[in-house]
Amino acid sequence: MPSEPDLTLRPAHDEDAEPLATLSYEARAAAYPAMPASVHPPGEVRSWIRQVLGLEPRTVPMPDDRATWVAERGGELVGYLVLDPGWLHSLYVRPGLTGLGIGSSLLDLAKTLRPDGLGLWVFETNTGAQRFYARHGFGVVRRTDGSDNEEHEPDLEMAWLDPASLEGMRRRIDAIDDRLATLLAERAGLTARIQTLKEVPGHAGRDAEREDQIVARMARRAPELGQQRIRRIMHQVISESLDAAVGPEAAAAPPEATPPPGTPPPGTPPGGTS
């Protein structure tokens, strides 16, 4: 697939594994301090690339339909991208060749392959990358303190279509709902497993102290929701997970209709004290 003059974009081949690993490690090192230093030594980067290309058994979770494309010029790899469904995992250009349109060509390819939208993460310190993605129509979705990334450095989630547009917002919500469905199923599965380990399973064995701990922890991570709202949400999630552990018949006759402990009277402002 031609793009810029003398630049070819093509799917990665098995023999690209070693040059891809070298490019990845060198590009990440050259990006410091805009990007924090990688926590992975060269050997781990090489193994990860081989797993992405299907050359080694996968020891880290990744989508089955992950795609890897390379930018090639004069027979040399000068950039690459790793693309998941709806998500740009990685995009790197060989050090010394940034600003020549290679990254733009790869990003345009990603948008062509994922026309329904893309999300990505970028470090807060990497202002150059933020400007690059903004020029290509990405908008900031949210900022985090970095506690969930490997480097534990503040980062931004960005998305295209721009999340400020109605269509962009709806597509982003759809993506979040898809992830939420997976998490709810995982939660329900773990809840079912726990019932086999408890002396008193099911609703009768609900642990109010444990549920209070869950609510308090989640409220610290999402203070904008307020503790009482999180309490109501988690009460419902746990109730439905317990019903699912019993079987579909339970859904027709919920065992309890009372509100969760500590629920304030109707009309109490969200986030009230408890």
N, C-alpha and C positions, 0 to 999 in steps of 0.2 A: 504494500500500500504506500504510494508516494505521498509526500506532503511538501515540506520545504525543499528547495533545490538540493539534490544529492542526499536527501534524508529519506530513509525507508523505515516505515513502521510495520512490524510483523509480529505474529505470536512467537513467544520464546520457544526455543528448541532445547532438547536435553543437553546438547553441547554448550549451551549458553550458561550453564550453572556456574562454572568457575569464574568467568568474566563478570557475571552478574553479581556474584558474591563480592568480588573485588571492588566493583563500581559502587555497590551499596555501602560497604564499609568506608571506602575513601570519601564518598560524597557526604556521608554522615559526619565523619571526622572533620571535613573541610567546613561544614556548616557551623561548627562551634565558634563563638558562644551563642549565636542566634538560636541554635538548637542545643540542648544539653547533651553532654557526652553520652554515647550509647552505653547501656548496661551489659551489652553482649559482646564478648570477644570475637575475633575473626572466625574461629572454629564454629561457634554457635550460629553466626550469620550464614556461614557456608552450609551448615546442616539445614537451617530454616529455608534457604533458597532451594535446596534439593528436595525438601518436603513439599514446597509450593509447586515445584515442577513434577511431583509424583515420583521422584527418584529414590526417596527414602520413605519408610512408614511415618505417618504423621503423628507426632507426639504432642502437638499443640492443636487446639480446635481451629478449624478453618472451613469455610464453605466448600462443598464438593465442586461447585461451578466457579471457583476462583479462577480468574484469567490473568495471565502475565503477558505483556507486550513489551517489545524492545524497540528503541530507536537506533538505527544503524547508519553510519556514514563512512564511506570508504572501507567497508568491511570491518569496522570497529564499532562496538557498542558504546553509544554516547548517552544513553538514558533508558529508563524503563518505568513501567507502571504496573502495579498489582491491583486488580479490580475485582471487587466482590459485587453481588447483587445490590444495587443501590448505594454502594459505598466505595470510595477511593481509599484503598488501604495504604498505598505507597506511590510516590512519584519522585524520582531522583534523576538528576542530570550530572554527567561527569564534571568534576571540578575543573574550572577554567573555561567551561563551555556554556555557562549560564548566560542568559540575556541574548541568546542567538536564535530563539524561537523553538528550541527543542522541547522545552517544557510546555509551551503553548500548543505545539502539535500533539503531544501526548495527551494533554488535557482535552483538546478538541476531540480526539479519538475517544476518550473516556465518555464524553457527553454524547457522542454519536452512538456508542455501544449501550449507554444507559439513558435513553431519552426521557425516561420517567423521573429522573432526578438522581442526584448524588449527594452524599454527605462525606465529611472528612474531619479529621482533627488536625489542629496546628498549634504549636506552642505559643504562649502569650509573648514570649521574647522574640519569636520569629516574625517580626513585623514585615519583612520583605515578602515572605510567603503570603501573609495576610493580604498585602496590597496586590500581589499577583492573582490570588484567587478572587478578590473583589473585582479586579478588572475583567475577569471572566464570568461575572454574574453571580458569584457566591455571596451569601450574606451570613452574618453571625446569628447562630441559633441560641447559643448559651455559652457561658464561661464557667470553668470549674477551677477548684484549687489544686487540681492535679492528683488528688489522693487515689484516683482509680487508674492512673497510668504508671508505667514501669519506672519512670524517672521521678515521679512524685513532684512534677513541676506544673504550674498553672497552664491551662490550655483553653482553646476555644473550639467549639463545634461549629462548622460552617456548612452551608447547604446550597445547592443549586437544584431546582429553581430557588431564587431568592425567597427565603422564608417570610419576608415582609409582604409578599404578594399573597392573595387569597389561595390561588392554586398551589403555590409553594407551601403554604401552611398546611393545607389539606393533605398534600403528599407527605409532608413530614409527619403529620399526625398518623397517617396510615402506616408509615414505617415504624413509628413508636408503638402503635397498637399491635403490629405484627410481633414485635419483640415482647410486648406485654403478654400476648397470648402464650408465647413460649415459656415465659417466666411463671405464669399462672399454672400451666400444666406441670412444670417442674416442681412448683410449690405444692401442688395437690399430690403429686407422686411421693414427695418426701413426707407429707403429712400422713398419707396412707401407710408408709413404711414405719413411721414412728408409732402408730397405733398398735403395731404388733409387738412393740417393746414396752408398752405401758401396762401397769397393773389394771388400770381402769381406762379402756379405750373410748373413743367417740366423744360425743358432746358431754357426757357425764364426767369425763376425765379432763376437761379443759382446766388449764392451769392459769388462773387469773394473774398471778405474780409474773409468770413467764410472758404472758401477753402484754402486761404493763411494760416489761423490759423491751419488748419488740417495739411497742409504740414510742417509748422514750427515745430509743436509738434512731428510729426512722424520723422522728420529729427533729432530731439534731441534724439530720442530713437534708431534710426538706422543711425548714422552719416556716417557709411561706405558706404551707398548707395548714399549719396550726395543729396542735396535739389532739384536740377533740375531733377534728375532721379525720386525721389519720387513724384515731381510735375507731371511728365508725367504719372506715374503709377496711381496716384489718379485721375487725369483728366479722364483717361480711365475708372477706376472703377466707378466713379460718373456718367459718361456718360452712361455706360452700365446699371447701377442701375436705372437710370432714364428711359432708354428704357424699361427695364423689368417692371417698374411700369406702363407703357403705355400698354404693351402687346407684344407678340412675333413678331407682324408685324413690329414693329419699328426697329427690328434688321436688316431687309432687307434694310432699308433706313436710315442710320445714319443722324441726323439732322445737324451735323457740321463736317467738315473735316479739320478745322483749328487747329493748335497746341494749347496747353494750354497757357494762358498768361504767359509771362516771359520765354518761352522756347527759349534757345539760338540757334543760327544757327548751322547746322550740322557741326560736327567736334570739337565743343567746348568740352573741357575735362570734364568728369563727376565730379560733386561736385563743379562746378564753382560758382562764386559768383552771387547773384541775388539781 
